[in-house]
Amino acid sequence: MIAQAIAAFALLEAGCALVLLLLLVRALLRCAAAHRAAAAAAAIRPAIRLALVEHLAGNSDTAKLREFAMSHRCDLMECILELRHTLSGDAGDRLWELTLDLSVLHDWCGDARSGVLAARRAAFERLAFASAYERCRRVVGQLQLTGVDDPDPEVRLAAARGLAQSPDLKDLELVFRHAVRWNPLARAVLAEVLRPHALALSENAVPRVLRSREDRHVLAALEIVIAWGRAVPLSDLHRLIDGGSPAVRILALRALPLVASSTENQAAVLRALSDSDRDVAREAMAAAGRLRMDASSPAPPDAGRRVARV
């Protein structure tokens, strides 16, 4: 019995060693393949970059790029992506036009529908950059509308970034509504891409959220307005200062210097100066300073009356 147990153990040990050896050989083969692929990419990419630069400089012959699209498609995609941050204007438009001409953009659209999360994330990230070009936006717009409801937060954010480049106010308002509901990091990213549209959004989308009874949405909207740092036409901030929660009132006071000065706004600041909440009073003092108000001036006749929150 002991001899049989020893033999079985030796057999098991030999089997484990064989499995480990096979795994090691497999890893070595993969490593060698990766090195060969990296070497091949390093050899071909300079030629691809040169062809791309010549095309962007005005060469209309795309035969060489079409050959690369057939033989080294992944390397071509990576070289296109390397250029996306360095180009703007007509050169940028020519780059994104090329992604349409070579069907690269359509490959990314296909990946955006993938069930593999990594592929989907990469695709929406690339489509967000391509959305800077109007013809690309027409191709990917509906896909990004679907992407903002994706279960993965990174996909949602990339889709929203792409959609924020749309000239359609409905798309911009949709991105803003998502921004006030998502996490602070996503909100900070979207506030930046929505900054060029601050005036348009401040006409309806922002006031609509500020009238909400959801404090977290109101706070998020105020955070975005403050992050924009631009003068915006908001007329009801004094109501939030008078009737909001302490957190809402503090952010409303912080945003107040960004809106047009009015009697109502100044009266709200003066009332807040004597507020029982020290943080609110401190923020009111800072707002008075930014507005260059004389805090010692007499308050308007209604300064003691609190305005009910809408």
MIKE-181213 format. One line per field, with one value per atom (N, C-alpha, C): residue number from 1; atom name; x, y, z. Coordinates in pm, whole numbers. Example, Ala and Ser with C-alpha at 12.3 -4.5 7.8 and 13.67 -1.06 7.14 Angstrom:
# residues 2
seq <- (1  1  1  2  2  2)
atom <- (N  CA  C  N  CA  C)
X <- (1319  1230  1320  1285  1367  1290)
Y <- (-569  -450  -330  -225  -106  3)
Z <- (780  780  780  708  714  787)
***
This chain:
# residues 310
seq <- (1  1  1  2  2  2  3  3  3  4  4  4  5  5  5  6  6  6  7  7  7  8  8  8  9  9  9  10  10  10  11  11  11  12  12  12  13  13  13  14  14  14  15  15  15  16  16  16  17  17  17  18  18  18  19  19  19  20  20  20  21  21  21  22  22  22  23  23  23  24  24  24  25  25  25  26  26  26  27  27  27  28  28  28  29  29  29  30  30  30  31  31  31  32  32  32  33  33  33  34  34  34  35  35  35  36  36  36  37  37  37  38  38  38  39  39  39  40  40  40  41  41  41  42  42  42  43  43  43  44  44  44  45  45  45  46  46  46  47  47  47  48  48  48  49  49  49  50  50  50  51  51  51  52  52  52  53  53  53  54  54  54  55  55  55  56  56  56  57  57  57  58  58  58  59  59  59  60  60  60  61  61  61  62  62  62  63  63  63  64  64  64  65  65  65  66  66  66  67  67  67  68  68  68  69  69  69  70  70  70  71  71  71  72  72  72  73  73  73  74  74  74  75  75  75  76  76  76  77  77  77  78  78  78  79  79  79  80  80  80  81  81  81  82  82  82  83  83  83  84  84  84  85  85  85  86  86  86  87  87  87  88  88  88  89  89  89  90  90  90  91  91  91  92  92  92  93  93  93  94  94  94  95  95  95  96  96  96  97  97  97  98  98  98  99  99  99  100  100  100  101  101  101  102  102  102  103  103  103  104  104  104  105  105  105  106  106  106  107  107  107  108  108  108  109  109  109  110  110  110  111  111  111  112  112  112  113  113  113  114  114  114  115  115  115  116  116  116  117  117  117  118  118  118  119  119  119  120  120  120  121  121  121  122  122  122  123  123  123  124  124  124  125  125  125  126  126  126  127  127  127  128  128  128  129  129  129  130  130  130  131  131  131  132  132  132  133  133  133  134  134  134  135  135  135  136  136  136  137  137  137  138  138  138  139  139  139  140  140  140  141  141  141  142  142  142  143  143  143  144  144  144  145  145  145  146  146  146  147  147  147  148  148  148  149  149  149  150  150  150  151  151  151  152  152  152  153  153  153  154  154  154  155  155  155  156  156  156  157  157  157  158  158  158  159  159  159  160  160  160  161  161  161  162  162  162  163  163  163  164  164  164  165  165  165  166  166  166  167  167  167  168  168  168  169  169  169  170  170  170  171  171  171  172  172  172  173  173  173  174  174  174  175  175  175  176  176  176  177  177  177  178  178  178  179  179  179  180  180  180  181  181  181  182  182  182  183  183  183  184  184  184  185  185  185  186  186  186  187  187  187  188  188  188  189  189  189  190  190  190  191  191  191  192  192  192  193  193  193  194  194  194  195  195  195  196  196  196  197  197  197  198  198  198  199  199  199  200  200  200  201  201  201  202  202  202  203  203  203  204  204  204  205  205  205  206  206  206  207  207  207  208  208  208  209  209  209  210  210  210  211  211  211  212  212  212  213  213  213  214  214  214  215  215  215  216  216  216  217  217  217  218  218  218  219  219  219  220  220  220  221  221  221  222  222  222  223  223  223  224  224  224  225  225  225  226  226  226  227  227  227  228  228  228  229  229  229  230  230  230  231  231  231  232  232  232  233  233  233  234  234  234  235  235  235  236  236  236  237  237  237  238  238  238  239  239  239  240  240  240  241  241  241  242  242  242  243  243  243  244  244  244  245  245  245  246  246  246  247  247  247  248  248  248  249  249  249  250  250  250  251  251  251  252  252  252  253  253  253  254  254  254  255  255  255  256  256  256  257  257  257  258  258  258  259  259  259  260  260  260  261  261  261  262  262  262  263  263  263  264  264  264  265  265  265  266  266  266  267  267  267  268  268  268  269  269  269  270  270  270  271  271  271  272  272  272  273  273  273  274  274  274  275  275  275  276  276  276  277  277  277  278  278  278  279  279  279  280  280  280  281  281  281  282  282  282  283  283  283  284  284  284  285  285  285  286  286  286  287  287  287  288  288  288  289  289  289  290  290  290  291  291  291  292  292  292  293  293  293  294  294  294  295  295  295  296  296  296  297  297  297  298  298  298  299  299  299  300  300  300  301  301  301  302  302  302  303  303  303  304  304  304  305  305  305  306  306  306  307  307  307  308  308  308  309  309  309  310  310  310)
atom <- (N  CA  C  N  CA  C  N  CA  C  N  CA  C  N  CA  C  N  CA  C  N  CA  C  N  CA  C  N  CA  C  N  CA  C  N  CA  C  N  CA  C  N  CA  C  N  CA  C  N  CA  C  N  CA  C  N  CA  C  N  CA  C  N  CA  C  N  CA  C  N  CA  C  N  CA  C  N  CA  C  N  CA  C  N  CA  C  N  CA  C  N  CA  C  N  CA  C  N  CA  C  N  CA  C  N  CA  C  N  CA  C  N  CA  C  N  CA  C  N  CA  C  N  CA  C  N  CA  C  N  CA  C  N  CA  C  N  CA  C  N  CA  C  N  CA  C  N  CA  C  N  CA  C  N  CA  C  N  CA  C  N  CA  C  N  CA  C  N  CA  C  N  CA  C  N  CA  C  N  CA  C  N  CA  C  N  CA  C  N  CA  C  N  CA  C  N  CA  C  N  CA  C  N  CA  C  N  CA  C  N  CA  C  N  CA  C  N  CA  C  N  CA  C  N  CA  C  N  CA  C  N  CA  C  N  CA  C  N  CA  C  N  CA  C  N  CA  C  N  CA  C  N  CA  C  N  CA  C  N  CA  C  N  CA  C  N  CA  C  N  CA  C  N  CA  C  N  CA  C  N  CA  C  N  CA  C  N  CA  C  N  CA  C  N  CA  C  N  CA  C  N  CA  C  N  CA  C  N  CA  C  N  CA  C  N  CA  C  N  CA  C  N  CA  C  N  CA  C  N  CA  C  N  CA  C  N  CA  C  N  CA  C  N  CA  C  N  CA  C  N  CA  C  N  CA  C  N  CA  C  N  CA  C  N  CA  C  N  CA  C  N  CA  C  N  CA  C  N  CA  C  N  CA  C  N  CA  C  N  CA  C  N  CA  C  N  CA  C  N  CA  C  N  CA  C  N  CA  C  N  CA  C  N  CA  C  N  CA  C  N  CA  C  N  CA  C  N  CA  C  N  CA  C  N  CA  C  N  CA  C  N  CA  C  N  CA  C  N  CA  C  N  CA  C  N  CA  C  N  CA  C  N  CA  C  N  CA  C  N  CA  C  N  CA  C  N  CA  C  N  CA  C  N  CA  C  N  CA  C  N  CA  C  N  CA  C  N  CA  C  N  CA  C  N  CA  C  N  CA  C  N  CA  C  N  CA  C  N  CA  C  N  CA  C  N  CA  C  N  CA  C  N  CA  C  N  CA  C  N  CA  C  N  CA  C  N  CA  C  N  CA  C  N  CA  C  N  CA  C  N  CA  C  N  CA  C  N  CA  C  N  CA  C  N  CA  C  N  CA  C  N  CA  C  N  CA  C  N  CA  C  N  CA  C  N  CA  C  N  CA  C  N  CA  C  N  CA  C  N  CA  C  N  CA  C  N  CA  C  N  CA  C  N  CA  C  N  CA  C  N  CA  C  N  CA  C  N  CA  C  N  CA  C  N  CA  C  N  CA  C  N  CA  C  N  CA  C  N  CA  C  N  CA  C  N  CA  C  N  CA  C  N  CA  C  N  CA  C  N  CA  C  N  CA  C  N  CA  C  N  CA  C  N  CA  C  N  CA  C  N  CA  C  N  CA  C  N  CA  C  N  CA  C  N  CA  C  N  CA  C  N  CA  C  N  CA  C  N  CA  C  N  CA  C  N  CA  C  N  CA  C  N  CA  C  N  CA  C  N  CA  C  N  CA  C  N  CA  C  N  CA  C  N  CA  C  N  CA  C  N  CA  C  N  CA  C  N  CA  C  N  CA  C  N  CA  C  N  CA  C  N  CA  C  N  CA  C  N  CA  C  N  CA  C  N  CA  C  N  CA  C  N  CA  C  N  CA  C  N  CA  C  N  CA  C  N  CA  C  N  CA  C  N  CA  C  N  CA  C  N  CA  C  N  CA  C  N  CA  C  N  CA  C  N  CA  C  N  CA  C  N  CA  C  N  CA  C  N  CA  C  N  CA  C  N  CA  C  N  CA  C  N  CA  C  N  CA  C  N  CA  C  N  CA  C  N  CA  C  N  CA  C  N  CA  C  N  CA  C  N  CA  C  N  CA  C  N  CA  C  N  CA  C  N  CA  C  N  CA  C  N  CA  C  N  CA  C  N  CA  C  N  CA  C  N  CA  C  N  CA  C  N  CA  C  N  CA  C  N  CA  C  N  CA  C  N  CA  C  N  CA  C  N  CA  C  N  CA  C  N  CA  C  N  CA  C  N  CA  C  N  CA  C  N  CA  C  N  CA  C  N  CA  C  N  CA  C  N  CA  C  N  CA  C  N  CA  C  N  CA  C  N  CA  C  N  CA  C  N  CA  C  N  CA  C  N  CA  C  N  CA  C  N  CA  C  N  CA  C  N  CA  C  N  CA  C  N  CA  C  N  CA  C  N  CA  C  N  CA  C  N  CA  C  N  CA  C  N  CA  C  N  CA  C)
X <- (83  0  86  195  282  349  390  457  362  234  136  112  105  84  201  323  442  441  401  396  292  175  69  114  183  232  335  424  526  462  356  286  217  156  89  190  303  408  460  478  525  422  294  188  187  202  206  325  439  558  537  470  444  352  248  155  228  312  389  482  544  634  558  440  358  316  278  240  359  478  597  627  616  640  539  413  308  337  379  410  529  631  747  709  622  578  499  412  336  429  527  623  702  742  816  729  601  508  486  476  458  580  700  822  829  789  790  691  572  471  519  583  635  745  830  937  879  777  714  647  581  515  619  729  834  893  894  951  857  726  631  572  565  496  561  694  751  700  686  636  489  411  271  260  342  339  375  476  517  404  337  225  111  85  -20  15  140  183  175  217  207  63  -26  -168  -223  -189  -239  -180  -62  0  -61  -148  -216  -208  -133  -123  -256  -322  -455  -450  -330  -316  -315  -421  -432  -401  -340  -314  -226  -121  -30  -103  -185  -259  -362  -418  -513  -442  -318  -240  -214  -179  -156  -286  -398  -526  -559  -507  -529  -428  -301  -195  -158  -173  -133  -239  -362  -474  -461  -424  -412  -304  -191  -84  -129  -206  -259  -350  -437  -527  -449  -345  -266  -194  -146  -77  -176  -298  -401  -430  -440  -470  -355  -231  -117  -126  -188  -194  -314  -408  -535  -518  -419  -400  -323  -252  -160  -219  -338  -395  -523  -548  -674  -702  -817  -851  -860  -812  -824  -747  -630  -551  -626  -689  -768  -886  -951  -1064  -1020  -902  -852  -822  -773  -744  -872  -978  -1101  -1174  -1157  -1214  -1150  -1022  -950  -1006  -1044  -1101  -1232  -1305  -1427  -1393  -1297  -1261  -1207  -1131  -1071  -1156  -1275  -1369  -1314  -1213  -1160  -1267  -1337  -1442  -1549  -1581  -1684  -1635  -1504  -1450  -1470  -1445  -1464  -1611  -1699  -1843  -1879  -1819  -1844  -1794  -1675  -1620  -1707  -1771  -1855  -1978  -2011  -2125  -2079  -1950  -1893  -1941  -1949  -1981  -1858  -1740  -1615  -1594  -1591  -1588  -1466  -1348  -1226  -1236  -1290  -1305  -1406  -1514  -1618  -1566  -1491  -1433  -1340  -1249  -1154  -1227  -1331  -1404  -1473  -1542  -1612  -1513  -1397  -1294  -1248  -1229  -1186  -1297  -1419  -1531  -1552  -1517  -1530  -1438  -1317  -1226  -1274  -1323  -1368  -1489  -1564  -1683  -1652  -1524  -1486  -1514  -1526  -1550  -1698  -1760  -1906  -1955  -1885  -1930  -1920  -1818  -1806  -1920  -1957  -2067  -2196  -2219  -2342  -2344  -2227  -2219  -2237  -2176  -2170  -2271  -2348  -2437  -2535  -2604  -2702  -2636  -2517  -2443  -2407  -2371  -2336  -2460  -2574  -2699  -2728  -2694  -2710  -2602  -2481  -2368  -2383  -2455  -2469  -2555  -2619  -2696  -2627  -2500  -2426  -2407  -2406  -2384  -2246  -2148  -2013  -1992  -1945  -1930  -1828  -1722  -1622  -1678  -1757  -1823  -1921  -2000  -2097  -2028  -1917  -1847  -1790  -1729  -1673  -1784  -1897  -2010  -2062  -2070  -2118  -2019  -1889  -1789  -1803  -1830  -1850  -1978  -2084  -2213  -2209  -2123  -2112  -2054  -2001  -1948  -2053  -2174  -2284  -2331  -2371  -2428  -2575  -2634  -2775  -2794  -2874  -2895  -2959  -3042  -3104  -2997  -2895  -2786  -2709  -2683  -2609  -2687  -2817  -2899  -2904  -2904  -2900  -2770  -2658  -2529  -2529  -2585  -2590  -2674  -2788  -2872  -2800  -2723  -2644  -2534  -2473  -2362  -2404  -2525  -2568  -2606  -2616  -2655  -2537  -2428  -2314  -2218  -2108  -2015  -1935  -1870  -1799  -1690  -1619  -1515  -1575  -1682  -1747  -1802  -1857  -1913  -1804  -1685  -1576  -1533  -1527  -1488  -1592  -1718  -1825  -1843  -1817  -1824  -1727  -1610  -1509  -1553  -1605  -1643  -1771  -1851  -1973  -1948  -1831  -1801  -1832  -1796  -1827  -1977  -2061  -2206  -2275  -2198  -2252  -2370  -2359  -2466  -2594  -2581  -2700  -2766  -2688  -2743  -2805  -2756  -2807  -2944  -2990  -3121  -3233  -3221  -3328  -3279  -3174  -3132  -3087  -3002  -2952  -3064  -3144  -3253  -3350  -3374  -3468  -3417  -3287  -3230  -3227  -3197  -3191  -3327  -3433  -3568  -3608  -3522  -3551  -3556  -3629  -3634  -3532  -3452  -3345  -3217  -3180  -3063  -2937  -2922  -2800  -2787  -2901  -2898  -2870  -2931  -2908  -2760  -2704  -2563  -2473  -2507  -2426  -2431  -2550  -2563  -2483  -2488  -2410  -2260  -2218  -2077  -2033  -2117  -2084  -2076  -2173  -2172  -2044  -2006  -1884  -1761  -1761  -1647  -1635  -1747  -1740  -1665  -1688  -1619  -1651  -1770  -1811  -1937  -1954  -2077  -2194  -2296  -2412  -2540  -2644  -2768  -2863  -2829  -2918  -2981  -3112  -3181  -3235  -3234  -3303  -3209  -3081  -2990  -3025  -3080  -3115  -3220  -3302  -3403  -3334  -3229  -3156  -3080  -3027  -2954  -3048  -3170  -3266  -3334  -3360  -3446  -3387  -3259  -3201  -3141  -3095  -3022  -2888  -2821  -2691  -2593  -2585  -2490  -2528  -2658  -2705  -2679  -2707  -2689  -2542  -2453  -2310  -2265  -2306  -2266  -2334  -2459  -2528  -2456  -2410  -2333  -2201  -2141  -2014  -2035  -2151  -2179  -2232  -2279  -2347  -2263  -2132  -2055  -2049  -2091  -2088  -2215  -2316  -2440  -2452  -2542  -2559  -2604  -2546  -2582  -2726  -2797  -2935  -2965  -3072  -3113  -3144  -3211  -3247  -3123  -3024  -2901  -2829  -2816  -2746  -2821  -2955  -3034  -3015  -3007  -2987  -2851  -2748  -2615  -2617  -2681  -2686  -2761  -2866  -2939  -2852  -2775  -2692  -2575  -2536  -2424  -2452  -2578  -2614  -2679  -2655  -2716  -2659  -2743  -2698  -2597  -2596  -2499  -2368  -2263  -2137  -2078  -2090  -2035  -2107  -2240  -2318  -2277  -2267  -2229  -2089  -1998  -1862  -1860  -1939  -1945  -2012  -2110  -2175  -2075  -1989  -1885  -1792  -1754  -1667  -1738  -1868  -1944  -1955  -1978  -1986  -1855  -1745  -1616  -1598  -1635  -1620  -1712  -1828  -1923  -1891  -1789  -1749  -1866  -1938  -2049  -1997  -2064  -2032  -2117  -2056  -2133  -2196  -2148  -2204  -2321  -2351  -2461  -2593  -2695  -2823  -2888  -2951  -3017  -3146  -3191  -3317  -3431  -3547  -3659  -3699  -3680  -3725  -3613  -3503  -3387  -3413  -3506  -3535  -3631  -3688  -3789  -3721  -3743  -3687  -3776  -3718  -3794  -3807  -3928  -3951  -3883  -3832  -3765  -3867  -3829  -3920  -3920)
Y <- (-120  0  126  121  237  259  148  158  215  172  224  374  416  558  640  587  660  672  564  566  665  667  760  905  928  1064  1106  1013  1044  1074  996  1019  1155  1188  1318  1431  1413  1515  1533  1422  1430  1501  1474  1539  1690  1730  1874  1941  1872  1929  1945  1847  1854  1971  1988  2100  2233  2246  2369  2395  2286  2300  2348  2290  2333  2479  2519  2659  2752  2709  2790  2803  2691  2695  2786  2777  2862  3009  3042  3181  3231  3144  3183  3206  3121  3138  3268  3297  3422  3542  3535  3644  3665  3555  3566  3626  3585  3640  3789  3827  3969  4049  3995  4064  4076  3971  3977  4081  4084  4183  4325  4346  4478  4520  4425  4455  4489  4412  4439  4576  4611  4741  4853  4834  4936  4957  4850  4860  4929  4904  4955  5091  5124  5247  5376  5385  5508  5532  5424  5439  5482  5428  5468  5614  5655  5795  5890  5851  5934  5949  5838  5843  5929  5921  6003  6152  6184  6325  6380  6301  6346  6369  6281  6299  6425  6446  6563  6692  6681  6799  6834  6747  6779  6674  6567  6461  6385  6390  6329  6181  6130  5988  5903  5825  5744  5597  5566  5426  5358  5427  5367  5345  5442  5427  5314  5295  5184  5050  5044  4921  4892  4997  4979  4938  4991  4956  4809  4751  4608  4521  4565  4476  4502  4626  4661  4753  4704  4789  4839  4751  4792  4897  4880  4979  5112  5109  5232  5303  5227  5287  5355  5287  5344  5471  5474  5594  5710  5680  5784  5841  5752  5797  5878  5848  5925  6072  6096  6231  6312  6247  6314  6437  6438  6551  6666  6638  6737  6814  6776  6838  6912  7016  7090  7156  7218  7287  7192  7237  7157  7026  7028  6904  6802  6847  6756  6700  6784  6737  6632  6653  6555  6422  6427  6303  6224  6293  6222  6183  6261  6222  6092  6078  5956  5835  5851  5738  5693  5786  5749  5681  5738  5688  5546  5516  5382  5289  5335  5257  5227  5302  5284  5322  5431  5475  5368  5300  5196  5075  5051  4944  4980  5106  5150  5142  5173  5161  5016  4925  4783  4740  4789  4757  4816  4930  4993  4909  4817  4727  4593  4581  4454  4420  4292  4248  4243  4266  4267  4409  4424  4556  4637  4577  4650  4706  4625  4671  4785  4774  4878  5009  5001  5122  5192  5115  5175  5237  5170  5221  5353  5362  5487  5600  5567  5668  5725  5639  5684  5762  5717  5786  5925  5941  6073  6174  6131  6221  6245  6140  6154  6247  6262  6347  6494  6530  6668  6705  6603  6626  6600  6694  6691  6565  6521  6401  6277  6272  6159  6162  6282  6293  6236  6259  6207  6055  5994  5847  5789  5853  5791  5848  5950  6018  5925  5842  5752  5650  5608  5512  5574  5701  5767  5792  5815  5827  5698  5586  5456  5437  5485  5465  5534  5647  5716  5637  5531  5444  5309  5299  5174  5144  5017  4985  5020  5039  5070  5221  5275  5421  5482  5409  5464  5477  5380  5389  5506  5518  5628  5763  5779  5907  5938  5839  5861  5895  5826  5855  5996  6038  6174  6278  6251  6346  6365  6257  6269  6344  6313  6376  6525  6566  6707  6794  6732  6809  6833  6788  6808  6953  7008  7144  7144  7027  7015  7040  7141  7177  7062  6981  6868  6769  6745  6656  6715  6845  6912  6908  6930  6926  6785  6684  6546  6520  6565  6547  6620  6741  6816  6742  6687  6614  6492  6425  6312  6360  6473  6524  6550  6602  6633  6507  6395  6270  6175  6196  6106  6149  6074  6099  6228  6281  6409  6411  6298  6295  6312  6236  6249  6389  6445  6580  6682  6667  6760  6751  6630  6612  6674  6648  6698  6849  6904  7049  7117  7058  7117  7112  6998  6987  7065  7093  7171  7321  7361  7502  7590  7550  7638  7663  7578  7589  7642  7706  7751  7846  7940  8038  7971  7882  7814  7728  7658  7571  7651  7772  7854  7915  7903  7958  7871  7741  7651  7535  7465  7341  7365  7464  7490  7537  7640  7683  7571  7481  7371  7283  7255  7173  7251  7380  7460  7473  7454  7457  7321  7223  7089  7088  6993  6976  6873  6824  6730  6809  6820  6899  6851  6721  6669  6713  6724  6771  6920  6995  7140  7168  7096  7114  7081  6972  6933  7039  7094  7199  7323  7361  7476  7450  7328  7293  7312  7273  7287  7435  7515  7659  7723  7687  7743  7697  7571  7519  7590  7628  7702  7833  7902  8028  8136  8125  8222  8294  8416  8490  8419  8388  8316  8388  8383  8456  8378  8365  8300  8407  8402  8511  8473  8345  8303  8256  8286  8238  8296  8416  8475  8392  8319  8233  8114  8062  7952  8002  8121  8177  8196  8237  8263  8137  8042  7931  7793  7782  7650  7593  7470  7410  7482  7469  7537  7507  7381  7346  7414  7417  7483  7632  7692  7836  7877  7795  7826  7823  7719  7712  7821  7855  7963  8095  8120  8241  8241  8124  8113  8137  8100  8118  8257  8327  8455  8557  8571  8669  8640  8520  8485  8529  8575  8618  8770  8823  8968  9020  9131  9191  9243  9226  9275  9311  9387  9425  9302  9203  9081  9006  8996  8925  8994  9126  9200  9191  9198  9186  9049  8944  8809  8797  8859  8856  8928  9043  9119  9042  8974  8894  8779  8721  8606  8646  8773  8819  8798  8808  8792  8657  8560  8428  8358  8276  8204  8094  8048  7948  8020  7991  8064  8043  7920  7894  7976  7986  8067  8213  8264  8404  8432  8336  8353  8358  8271  8271  8398  8449  8575  8690  8689  8793  8786  8662  8646  8692  8659  8703  8854  8916  9062  9124  9062  9112  9099  8982  8963  9055  9085  9176  9323  9345  9480  9556  9484  9545  9604  9705  9764  9694  9604  9524  9609  9732  9816  9901  9892  9972  9920  10006  9960  9859  9760  9657  9711  9655  9694  9668  9730  9715  9571  9482  9344  9254  9313  9230  9128  9157  9062  8954  8964  8865  8754  8629  8516  8477  8457  8417  8266  8219  8075  8012  7892  7821  7772  7785  7738  7587)
Z <- (0  0  0  81  87  -47  -109  -240  -344  -340  -435  -413  -286  -255  -306  -287  -333  -485  -552  -698  -749  -681  -721  -702  -588  -561  -664  -700  -801  -935  -969  -1095  -1097  -982  -971  -982  -917  -921  -1062  -1133  -1272  -1360  -1335  -1412  -1389  -1263  -1231  -1297  -1294  -1356  -1507  -1569  -1713  -1746  -1663  -1685  -1672  -1569  -1550  -1667  -1718  -1832  -1955  -1978  -2093  -2081  -1959  -1937  -1962  -1919  -1941  -2090  -2162  -2307  -2375  -2333  -2391  -2366  -2243  -2210  -2292  -2310  -2389  -2535  -2587  -2725  -2742  -2645  -2651  -2643  -2556  -2540  -2669  -2732  -2858  -2967  -2970  -3070  -3048  -2920  -2890  -2932  -2908  -2950  -3101  -3172  -3319  -3369  -3305  -3346  -3319  -3202  -3169  -3267  -3303  -3398  -3535  -3576  -3706  -3706  -3594  -3584  -3587  -3515  -3513  -3652  -3732  -3867  -3964  -3950  -4049  -4013  -3884  -3845  -3897  -3905  -3966  -4108  -4185  -4321  -4320  -4226  -4216  -4174  -4078  -4032  -4146  -4225  -4337  -4440  -4468  -4563  -4510  -4380  -4321  -4327  -4293  -4296  -4439  -4537  -4677  -4716  -4671  -4703  -4637  -4512  -4440  -4495  -4559  -4620  -4755  -4806  -4931  -5039  -5017  -5118  -5124  -5239  -5252  -5290  -5319  -5357  -5230  -5212  -5089  -5114  -5230  -5264  -5158  -5116  -5018  -4884  -4844  -4719  -4729  -4846  -4864  -4853  -4902  -4887  -4739  -4665  -4521  -4451  -4496  -4436  -4456  -4563  -4590  -4517  -4514  -4463  -4318  -4271  -4134  -4073  -4068  -4028  -3883  -3794  -3653  -3636  -3706  -3697  -3755  -3863  -3922  -3824  -3757  -3658  -3547  -3497  -3388  -3433  -3556  -3606  -3622  -3663  -3672  -3534  -3435  -3299  -3240  -3280  -3232  -3275  -3391  -3447  -3397  -3328  -3300  -3211  -3122  -3031  -3095  -3204  -3261  -3377  -3423  -3543  -3512  -3584  -3573  -3707  -3719  -3843  -3961  -4077  -4201  -4191  -4129  -4117  -4032  -3923  -3840  -3917  -3996  -4077  -4178  -4238  -4335  -4268  -4144  -4072  -4048  -3997  -3968  -4096  -4203  -4333  -4381  -4351  -4389  -4315  -4187  -4114  -4177  -4236  -4308  -4440  -4511  -4644  -4637  -4531  -4517  -4430  -4391  -4308  -4169  -4126  -3991  -3889  -3916  -3823  -3808  -3917  -3910  -3830  -3834  -3749  -3602  -3568  -3429  -3389  -3483  -3454  -3425  -3502  -3477  -3340  -3302  -3170  -3058  -3085  -2984  -2952  -3039  -3015  -2958  -2930  -2884  -2743  -2716  -2581  -2492  -2551  -2474  -2423  -2292  -2231  -2275  -2277  -2313  -2455  -2547  -2685  -2693  -2617  -2619  -2562  -2452  -2394  -2492  -2553  -2648  -2766  -2814  -2930  -2900  -2787  -2754  -2727  -2672  -2650  -2784  -2882  -3015  -3086  -3070  -3134  -3075  -2947  -2885  -2954  -2988  -3059  -3202  -3268  -3406  -3417  -3309  -3311  -3330  -3323  -3350  -3496  -3582  -3725  -3755  -3824  -3842  -3914  -4019  -4092  -4004  -3919  -3826  -3725  -3678  -3582  -3639  -3767  -3829  -3829  -3839  -3842  -3703  -3602  -3468  -3369  -3410  -3316  -3246  -3322  -3263  -3172  -3209  -3128  -2992  -2992  -2866  -2780  -2844  -2767  -2692  -2754  -2687  -2581  -2611  -2521  -2387  -2381  -2252  -2154  -2201  -2111  -2089  -2132  -2115  -1965  -1927  -1785  -1732  -1822  -1777  -1771  -1657  -1643  -1739  -1772  -1864  -2005  -2046  -2177  -2178  -2072  -2065  -2076  -2005  -2006  -2144  -2208  -2342  -2442  -2432  -2522  -2499  -2374  -2343  -2393  -2382  -2432  -2582  -2652  -2796  -2829  -2756  -2781  -2749  -2655  -2617  -2728  -2832  -2945  -3053  -3027  -3121  -3118  -3232  -3232  -3192  -3177  -3143  -2993  -2959  -2819  -2741  -2806  -2736  -2688  -2771  -2731  -2613  -2619  -2512  -2381  -2389  -2268  -2210  -2297  -2249  -2173  -2227  -2160  -2026  -2022  -1897  -1793  -1833  -1738  -1683  -1768  -1719  -1625  -1657  -1576  -1433  -1412  -1276  -1198  -1266  -1199  -1179  -1251  -1241  -1131  -1117  -1007  -1030  -926  -939  -1046  -1065  -1167  -1306  -1335  -1465  -1483  -1375  -1382  -1416  -1356  -1384  -1531  -1583  -1723  -1816  -1789  -1877  -1864  -1745  -1729  -1824  -1840  -1928  -2074  -2118  -2260  -2290  -2187  -2206  -2192  -2148  -2125  -2247  -2370  -2484  -2504  -2443  -2462  -2336  -2248  -2119  -2137  -2229  -2247  -2294  -2393  -2445  -2339  -2260  -2156  -2042  -2021  -1910  -1940  -2062  -2095  -2039  -2051  -2005  -1920  -1969  -1903  -1759  -1736  -1601  -1508  -1547  -1458  -1424  -1520  -1495  -1381  -1379  -1272  -1141  -1147  -1025  -958  -1035  -976  -920  -936  -887  -734  -680  -535  -486  -580  -545  -517  -390  -355  -426  -441  -502  -647  -716  -855  -860  -768  -762  -733  -637  -602  -721  -791  -907  -1016  -1040  -1142  -1103  -977  -931  -943  -914  -931  -1076  -1169  -1311  -1349  -1303  -1333  -1279  -1157  -1098  -1177  -1219  -1296  -1431  -1490  -1616  -1599  -1487  -1463  -1563  -1624  -1726  -1682  -1731  -1702  -1770  -1693  -1746  -1702  -1785  -1755  -1665  -1537  -1440  -1351  -1337  -1267  -1130  -1094  -972  -861  -869  -765  -628  -625  -495  -422  -496  -432  -363  -425  -363  -240  -248  -133  -14  -43  64  116  26  67  54  21  3  131  121  233  247  360  376  264  221  114  -17  -48  -170  -162  -48  -32  -48  4  -7  -153  -227  -368  -451  -417  -489  -467  -345  -318  -394  -405  -478  -628  -679  -821  -853  -753  -776  -854  -829  -906  -1056  -1097  -1239  -1312  -1240  -1305  -1296  -1377  -1380  -1244  -1204  -1076  -1081  -970  -962  -817  -799  -663  -580  -641  -568  -522  -610  -575  -459  -469  -363  -231  -237  -114  -51  -134  -81  -12  -71  -10  124  130  255  364  326  425  476  384  423  512  508  591  740  778  919  947  859  875  998  1062  1181  1148  1022  979  944  1019  1001  861  807  674  568  581  487  498  623  643  588  608  558  405  342  195  144  219  181  184  284  293  172  134  17  -111  -122  -240  -244  -129  -124  -170  -131  -175  -325  -380  -524  -603  -547  -613  -582  -498  -458  -394  -310  -237  -107  -61  69  173  248  344  453  471  575  526  396  343  395  406  458  366  425  345  286  172  114  212  190  283  310  214  233  279  327  360  468  553  661  622  503  463  386  426  357  241  125  7  6  -12  -12  -131  -110  -219  -320  -448  -552  -554)
***
